[in-house]
Amino acid sequence: MKFAVKQFPISHSVRCLAVLFAMIAGCSPGPITGGTPGVLRTDGNPLADVQITIYSATSATNEDDPLGYGVTSGDGTFELVQRDSTGPLDLEPGSYVVVLESVGAPTELPAEYLKRDSTPLKVDWTNDKTLELNVPGLTLK
């Protein structure tokens, strides 16, 4: 018993693959943008690849739940995203606590910045243009 195999020209196969990839790429969500912008620095130098997690300093409920987070780019900038990553996080005026975590940064962060109850990063936000965060005295590698 012989089976006939129909061969398609290479250009037909390439077009089919291109259409398939375009369909897959069109289904994936893009990055979330538009949240409160910020910048993280140490003594004026940007800190890259650091996750910023922000908590309300005055919340009486869900104290362990962060409001949102952001990850710094190469120039230290970030935009805050809601904790469930469903949209941008626009901070309301108020007091906040900020926790940092390295996500590939060549800088080792002091342990005090890693936990909500010990971080010295506290912000009184008044809806300024950019959330300015500074971690003094770090040595960049």
Secondary structure, 3 states (H helix, E strand, C coil): CCCCCCCCCHHHHHHHHHHHHHHHHHHCCCCCCCCCEEEEEECCEECCCEEEEEEECCCCCCCCCCCEEEECCCCCEEECEECCCCCECCCCCEEEEEEEEECCCCCCCCHHHHCCCCCCCEEEECCCCCEEEECCCCCCC
